Amino acid sequence: MAILAALTFAHPTRMAQDFALTPSTHLTLATLSQLLRTKARVVLSPEAREQVETCHRYLQNRLERTPEAVIYGINTGFGALCDKAIPASQRQQLQQNLMMSHACGTGEEVPAELVRLMLLLKAQSLSYGHSGVQVSTVQRLLDFYNRGMLPVVYQQGSLGASGDLAPLAHLCLPLLGLGEVHYEGYRLAAADAMSLFSWQPLTLEAKEGLALLNGTQFMLAYAVHGLLRAQHLLRAADYIGTLSLEAFDGRSEPFDARLHRIRPHAGQLAVAGRIRELLAGSGLQAQPKVAVQDPYSFRCMPQVHGASHDALAYVQQVVETECNAVTDNPNIFPDDDAILSGGNFHGQPLALALDMLAIATAELGSISQQRTTQLIGGQRGLPPFLVAEPGLNSGLMIPQYTAAGIVSQNKQLCTPASVDSVVSSNGQEDHVSMGANAATKALRVVQNVEQLLGIELLNAAQALEFRRPARTSEPLEDLLTAFREKVSFVNQDRVLYPDLHAAAAFVRDYSFGL
């Protein structure tokens, strides 16, 4: 009770103008990024409230008008139990039983920022008025989001087929006063946390439990979060790769616009253009070059980074479509007097995109590790392992080992989840997407690549010191100056893991020209 007393007067901080979910709201990655960053309060517009209420009222009237009609999940059991009729007197219990029985998550907890995304994305999907839920149900999801009351959700349990059933059950259990939440740094029983605001547990009506559990919001939250971080890494890879090129005394000819006009992939053109901008005004490029050609990891950056750029553009298209979709089942169309059972909950579009996200991001790390290897090889006037007294000092020998191990792990993580399927629900759900597994491992790949680029940056910054007093371009010198505030030059051997961790954090946080 002491914890609850301490929290009674906690209030959310209003940091931005309210954001309204309307029938015409179109969520983009940029919008979601801003919402999460500013912690703006999200509200249902009057129009959205009317659509949700109209659909809910239609469903209730339809059940009264045609009580004998069989409607999946409303007066039947679920999955392989779809042929079991449920009397009207047990419909509310059916929905609550569904919520409780499906909360079977295991493994690590879903990070807090992803749970916030899940709440928002679930509310968005229900706000279109095709799910039959009460307005109060959508509002309670937004209450949790706006108050920062985040349900405890586990990473394992979803097949990505009938939506993310187990994770969404954990997300929505607290609406019933069940399960647990994180609030203001405390882990609390949901019922206790709700009592802080005098919230009563919801009573689910026909279809509502199914609407809450069917959907792709677990894998979608991972896709949004991972994609935002991966897009940041696209710029980071260009900046850090160009810094490595300078430290390696590489050539600028491979980035000439004429080369890329005759193979005009959008990503390739963009990366080559960015590298040209980053090299403009470089004193190192003005010096005579000894080597005739550079290794592929330097001169093929536009082709490799660019391919990842294009692949992530495809992922963004899929993710933004899903952010503005209705993904539960069955779906209700009041204007057409129709309730249709289909497969909009199936996660295959996201599963394929998430596998692509992992692969495209991993390639940024793979080529980065090769540039790191080149830098420590004692070539082009650089000392072995980038230390002034090699032998006595191992210098930056072992960060390359670390990078090699991470790259190998990424190869394992990039085995596609979407090609797998395991039959479930006694054969009723006989093809599943495994999109949830694709989601969690894609985020691990993104995290790994942040570290790989951090290791490359550590090496490139170290190598460039051996090129002094010559200077690179202004934006790259700015990058070096900012990095040196976090990680100092390695004069002689020291404990390096804090530097590696700091370098990865720097890659995550630095703007890279934005």
Secondary structure, 3 states (H helix, E strand, C coil): CHHHHHHCCCCCCCCCCCEEECCCCCCCHHHHHHHHHHCCCEEECHHHHHHHHHHHHHHHHHHHHCCCCCCCCCCECCHHHCCCECCHHHHHHHHHHHHHHCCCCEEEECCHHHHHHHHHHHHHHHCCCCCCCCHHHHHHHHHHHHHCCEECCEEECCCCCCCCHHHHHHHHHHHHCCCEEEECCEEEEHHHHHHCCCCCCCCCCCCHHHHHHCCCHHHHHHHHHHHHHHHHHHHHHHHHHHHHHHHCCCCCHHHCHHHHHCCCCHHHHHHHHHHHHHHCCCHHHHCCCCCCCCCHHHHCHHHHHHHHHHHHHHHHHHHHHHHCCCCCCCEEEHHHCEEECCCCCCCHHHHHHHHHHHHHHHHHHHHHHHHHHHHCECCCCCCECCCCCECCECCCHHHHHHHHHHHHHHHHHCCCCCCCCCCEHHHCECCCCCHHHHHHHHHHHHHHHHHHHHHHHHHHHHHHHCCCCCCCCHHHHHHHHHHHCCCCCCCCCCCCHHHHHHHHHHHHHCCCCC
